[in-house]
Amino acid sequence: MSDDIVVTPSFPKKLEKEGACLTTKQMPFVSHVIAWLVLFGGIVLSFQIVDRIAPQQFGTPHLVAVSLGAASYMLFSLTLGTLMNRHNWAIQRAAREKSTPFSFRFGADGFGIDARNSKTDYEWDAVDEVAVLTGGTGVRVGVFVYPVAEADLPESMTSEVFRAQLETWRAA
């Protein structure tokens, strides 16, 4: 198969994280912040309504205490989520570095991954999506996204040409 495309991926962090959003359909960080602010606003509004209805049972000190508690929980959740996400990425990077040298093979019969400690081959019907990523392409197989940076492609090949070739092979 002389028309195979062999790529040694560099796994740029930005491309890798953008590819992760394909599998989990994660909201960007700004959307998380907006969601938390809306939730916090709803909590404050509901306590304001309760305070207006029954001021003798729920006074201002209680409202402030609950609001501070909700804000603390929000901050704790964001911090813990960020730390866990960083830890996850560190584990994945360490495992991948242990597997180097690493290469992706793309050809008419499918997509393959060759690593020092494993070899995996997928037929094209196993590939769920060939996605546009900023500065490259993401090949999604189930919950895994394999990012290919444009800089890692063979000379004279752009991401657009690469994606078109992959889609041609997938359609065949």
URTA-V12819 format. One record per residue. N is the residue number from 1. PHI is phi in whole degrees, -180 to 180 (NA if undefined). OMEGA is omega in degrees with one decimal (NA if undefined). D_LAST is the distance of its C-alpha to the last C-alpha in whole Angstrom. Layout:
{{N,PHI,OMEGA,D_LAST} {N,PHI,OMEGA,D_LAST}}
//
This chain:
{{1,NA,-176.0,16} {2,-77,-177.8,17} {3,-92,177.5,15} {4,-66,174.6,15} {5,-109,179.1,17} {6,-111,-175.5,20} {7,-128,170.5,22} {8,-102,-173.4,25} {9,-73,177.6,25} {10,-100,178.9,29} {11,50,174.7,28} {12,-61,-175.2,31} {13,-58,-177.2,32} {14,-63,180.0,32} {15,-66,179.9,28} {16,-63,-179.2,28} {17,-69,177.4,30} {18,-65,176.9,28} {19,-65,178.6,25} {20,-62,178.9,27} {21,-66,178.2,28} {22,-67,-175.3,24} {23,-81,-175.9,25} {24,-101,-175.8,28} {25,51,-179.2,28} {26,-67,172.6,31} {27,-80,172.6,34} {28,-63,-176.2,35} {29,-55,-178.7,38} {30,-60,178.9,40} {31,-66,175.7,39} {32,-62,-179.5,40} {33,-62,179.4,43} {34,-62,179.3,43} {35,-61,178.8,43} {36,-65,179.5,45} {37,-65,177.2,48} {38,-64,177.9,47} {39,-61,179.8,48} {40,-62,177.4,51} {41,-61,177.5,52} {42,-64,177.8,52} {43,-64,179.8,54} {44,-62,179.8,57} {45,-62,180.0,57} {46,-64,177.3,57} {47,-71,175.6,60} {48,-64,179.1,61} {49,-64,178.8,61} {50,-63,179.9,63} {51,-64,178.8,65} {52,-72,-178.1,67} {53,-74,-175.6,67} {54,-133,-175.9,69} {55,-66,-177.8,70} {56,-71,180.0,73} {57,-92,-177.9,70} {58,-122,179.9,67} {59,-86,-179.1,69} {60,-58,179.1,68} {61,-58,178.8,68} {62,-67,179.5,66} {63,-62,179.3,63} {64,-64,-179.2,63} {65,-62,-179.7,63} {66,-67,178.7,60} {67,-64,177.1,58} {68,-65,176.5,59} {69,-63,178.7,57} {70,-65,178.6,54} {71,-65,178.2,54} {72,-64,178.5,54} {73,-63,179.4,52} {74,-61,-179.6,49} {75,-64,178.5,50} {76,-61,-179.1,50} {77,-63,179.2,46} {78,-64,-179.0,45} {79,-65,-179.7,47} {80,-63,178.5,45} {81,-61,179.2,42} {82,-65,-180.0,42} {83,-64,178.9,43} {84,-66,178.5,41} {85,-63,178.5,38} {86,-62,179.3,39} {87,-63,177.4,40} {88,-58,179.8,36} {89,-62,179.7,35} {90,-64,178.6,38} {91,-65,180.0,37} {92,-64,179.2,33} {93,-64,-179.7,34} {94,-62,178.9,36} {95,-65,-179.8,34} {96,-68,179.3,31} {97,-64,177.2,34} {98,-68,-177.3,35} {99,-89,-176.4,31} {100,-68,1.8,31} {101,-72,-169.3,30} {102,-131,173.2,27} {103,-150,175.5,24} {104,-109,174.8,20} {105,-118,177.5,17} {106,-121,179.5,14} {107,-153,-177.1,11} {108,-62,-178.1,8} {109,-91,176.7,9} {110,148,-173.4,11} {111,-125,-179.2,14} {112,-128,177.4,17} {113,-123,177.3,21} {114,-115,177.1,24} {115,-127,-179.2,27} {116,-60,-174.1,30} {117,-110,178.8,31} {118,-163,175.9,27} {119,-141,-178.5,24} {120,-130,176.8,21} {121,-125,176.8,17} {122,-121,169.1,15} {123,-81,-174.0,11} {124,-64,179.2,9} {125,-71,176.1,10} {126,-82,-179.4,13} {127,-81,-177.0,13} {128,-83,-173.6,15} {129,-161,167.7,15} {130,-114,-169.1,15} {131,-111,174.2,18} {132,-81,172.5,21} {133,-117,178.7,24} {134,-63,179.3,27} {135,83,179.6,26} {136,176,-175.7,23} {137,-136,174.7,20} {138,-115,176.8,20} {139,-108,-175.8,17} {140,-100,175.7,18} {141,-125,-176.4,18} {142,63,-179.6,20} {143,-92,-178.9,23} {144,-100,173.8,23} {145,-119,178.6,22} {146,-105,-177.5,21} {147,-84,176.7,22} {148,-123,179.5,22} {149,-73,179.1,25} {150,-60,-179.8,24} {151,-66,-179.1,27} {152,-87,-178.6,25} {153,-72,176.2,22} {154,-58,179.8,23} {155,-55,179.5,25} {156,68,176.3,24} {157,-114,177.2,21} {158,-98,177.9,22} {159,-62,-179.6,20} {160,-64,179.0,19} {161,-65,178.8,17} {162,-60,179.5,16} {163,-63,179.0,14} {164,-61,178.8,12} {165,-65,178.6,11} {166,-62,179.5,10} {167,-65,176.9,9} {168,-63,178.8,6} {169,-65,179.3,5} {170,-63,-176.4,6} {171,-73,-175.8,4} {172,-71,NA,0}}
//
